[in-house]
Amino acid sequence: MTESSDKPSCPLCGQKDQVIPIVYGDPKPEDMEKAERGEIMLAGVLRYADAPTHYCRRCAHYFGKVKTESR
């Protein structure tokens, strides 16, 4: 798991301790275990252009944007 100092702060509540990454795509068995422990959020297979990258469990805020490749 990423250290708390490496996590982004939630732009709504300003805290880092309950921020978790959002994982897109087919989950691996280890992803399922991490999701059950509340370490990540599984978002499904499809990812849209402005999809959030993080979720704050403290205030239920989704934030960040998935980087898309430019052509």
Secondary structure as GFF3:
##gff-version 3
##sequence-region A 1 71
A	DSSP	three_ten_helix	4	6	.	.	.	ID=ss1
A	DSSP	beta_strand	19	23	.	.	.	ID=ss2
A	DSSP	alpha_helix	29	37	.	.	.	ID=ss3
A	DSSP	beta_strand	41	42	.	.	.	ID=ss4
A	DSSP	beta_strand	54	56	.	.	.	ID=ss5
A	DSSP	beta_strand	61	63	.	.	.	ID=ss6
###
